Amino acid sequence: MERTEIVAGVASDLYATEVAVDAAITQAATLIQSMISGRTALNVSAVAGTGSQAKAMEALAALGVAREAIVACHNEMQKDHRKMGWGTYAIGPVNKPDDGVTTEESKVARLRIA
């Protein structure tokens, strides 16, 4: 297997992991919303289910920490890749805020009304 194929495979796995963590965060937030909506629809006191809802929110917070870690991993891998002088093998979604590349679309995305 060529270096290009190996690096592209690692990049693909990294991107898939980032997507999976984001999906898990979305699902955990949906669960919390569902727990609150279900309790309200059943006319159950806010006291009921406090422990399980707190654990679900704890899980959501842990997923946030996991997301920060995988993004940090991505940044470290990017540094290593550049140090080795390997150039670009694969790219994920464009318009990354801190990848050092500025496109017209990313310039517009940063503008906001004050």
Buried (B, 14 or more C-beta within 10 A) or exposed (E): EEEEEEBEEBBEEBBEBBEEBEEBBEEBBEBBEEBBEEBEEEEEEEEEBEEEBEEBBEBBEEBEEBBEEBEEEBEEBBEEBEEEEEEEBEEBEEEEEEBEEEEEEBEEEEEEEE
